[in-house]
Amino acid sequence: MPRGDGTGPVGGGNGKRTGGKAQGAGSQAVKNCVCPNCGKKVSHKPGQPCNQIQCPDCKVVLAPER
């Protein structure tokens, strides 16, 4: 038990702060989805990933525009 004289147990951990907001790969806002086949751009709808939208022209799955 610590008695205020520095003889207490050594604390665990590595001394790094791990708090804060995590940012994953999908954290950046995507404005458009683009067809990798024909290049057609479609406006991105929030909450719906580009890989769940098909190109209206060639029916290929869209990709996020970078």
N, C-alpha and C positions, 0 to 999 in steps of 0.2 A: 504494500500500500504506500502511496506517496505521502511523505510527511512534510513536503515543502522544502526539503533539503537536497533535492535532485537525486534521491536514491530510489525513486519509484520505477515501475516497469517501463521499458523502452516502448514507445508508441509504434504501431504498425504503419504500413503505408510507405509510399516512395516519395512523399513530399510534393507531388504534383497536384495541381487543382484540376479536378475533372468536371466541374460544373459548367453550365452554359448550354447554349442551344446547338444541337448537332445539325450539321448541314450535309445532307446526302446528295447523291448525284442528281436527284430530281428537284432540288431546291431552287433552281433558277427558273424564272418565268419563261415560258415558251410562248411566242406570239403566233407562230404559224407552224403547221405541219406540212411537210413537203413529200411528194411522191418520188421515191428513188428511181423510178422507171421513166416517167415523162417530165418530172420537174414541176408539176402543177402544185401551187400553194393553196392550202385550205386554212381558214382561220381556226385557231386552236380554241376549244371550249374548255373552260376550267372544270376540273374533276373528271375529265375523260382523256386518258393518255392517247397520244398520237398512234401508238401501235394497236389501238382498238378501232381506228377509223380507216376506211378503205378509200382509195382514190376514186372519185366519181367517174373518171374517164376509163382507167384501165383495171380497176378493182384490186390493185396492189395495196398492201398495208403501208400506211404513211409512217414517216420518221420525223422526229422533232427537228426544226430548223435551228442550226447552230450559227 
